[in-house]
């Protein structure tokens, strides 16, 4: 079953984030079988206490194991070090039926 990684991220230095972490992570997502469905700044918080103005990323993966292989890879551990000092992120993963199949 497909899995989706949902990231909410308050970015403190957007240029450094995109040039460093963003470029490196994007290559690793593709390498590990993921694909981006959404990458955008400016989320509007309607309820809760995290995420107003944040960037949101949603990626689709073949399954949850693929997400874990990406997340736990040594290459991603190195890339993650680039984002940690310049952002605060919340990362979730969930398995769900394919979004493409939902609209058939």
Legacy VTK file of the C-alpha trace (Angstrom):
# vtk DataFile Version 3.0
C-alpha trace
ASCII
DATASET POLYDATA
POINTS 104 float
0.000 0.000 0.000
1.360 3.487 -0.785
2.667 5.634 2.051
2.714 9.400 2.342
5.254 11.511 4.203
3.830 14.809 5.416
6.247 17.492 6.570
5.433 20.813 8.205
8.515 22.980 8.539
9.165 26.444 9.961
12.213 27.583 7.988
14.434 30.284 9.508
16.808 30.684 6.541
14.923 29.775 3.380
17.786 30.372 0.913
20.207 28.149 2.848
17.494 25.532 3.347
16.646 25.271 -0.353
20.240 25.432 -1.608
21.612 22.923 0.903
19.076 20.561 2.396
16.335 20.942 -0.222
18.517 20.030 -3.183
20.142 17.108 -1.382
16.900 15.715 0.032
15.114 15.954 -3.341
17.740 13.769 -4.987
17.495 11.223 -2.169
13.689 11.137 -2.276
13.813 10.221 -5.957
16.651 7.732 -5.408
14.604 5.939 -2.731
11.411 5.713 -4.796
9.499 8.725 -3.506
7.902 11.531 -5.471
6.717 14.941 -4.391
3.022 15.725 -4.563
3.307 19.145 -2.930
6.110 21.514 -1.924
4.953 24.983 -0.931
5.455 27.730 1.670
2.783 29.750 3.441
0.523 27.227 5.178
-2.390 28.786 7.041
-3.001 27.348 10.515
-6.699 26.803 11.158
-6.340 24.837 14.408
-3.544 23.671 16.675
-0.266 25.284 17.666
2.261 24.508 14.945
2.529 25.411 11.304
1.236 28.913 10.639
3.260 30.260 7.710
5.161 26.988 7.464
6.304 25.186 4.367
4.495 21.929 3.630
5.827 18.911 1.771
3.838 15.817 0.873
5.587 12.941 -0.832
4.253 9.605 -2.025
6.203 6.353 -1.601
5.666 2.768 -2.752
5.144 1.698 0.881
6.074 2.570 4.455
9.241 0.457 4.263
10.525 2.676 1.435
10.021 5.747 3.638
11.941 4.088 6.469
14.805 3.062 4.147
15.064 6.709 3.008
14.703 8.151 6.522
17.250 5.786 8.075
19.801 5.914 5.250
23.266 7.297 6.037
22.898 9.703 3.082
19.720 11.215 4.525
21.279 11.432 8.001
23.954 13.685 6.465
21.393 15.788 4.575
19.241 16.168 7.691
22.161 17.840 9.482
21.848 20.693 6.960
18.263 21.483 7.943
18.357 20.984 11.691
20.018 24.304 12.641
17.835 26.394 10.302
14.356 24.883 10.688
11.857 23.258 13.016
10.043 20.356 11.380
7.290 17.908 12.126
7.383 14.749 9.984
4.623 12.146 9.740
4.201 9.013 7.660
0.936 7.229 6.935
-0.145 4.373 4.701
-3.270 4.990 2.639
-4.793 3.966 -0.670
-3.277 5.684 -3.700
-4.540 9.221 -4.198
-4.599 8.570 -7.953
-7.009 5.668 -7.402
-9.266 7.792 -5.182
-10.326 9.978 -8.105
-11.095 7.269 -10.670
LINES 1 105
104 0 1 2 3 4 5 6 7 8 9 10 11 12 13 14 15 16 17 18 19 20 21 22 23 24 25 26 27 28 29 30 31 32 33 34 35 36 37 38 39 40 41 42 43 44 45 46 47 48 49 50 51 52 53 54 55 56 57 58 59 60 61 62 63 64 65 66 67 68 69 70 71 72 73 74 75 76 77 78 79 80 81 82 83 84 85 86 87 88 89 90 91 92 93 94 95 96 97 98 99 100 101 102 103
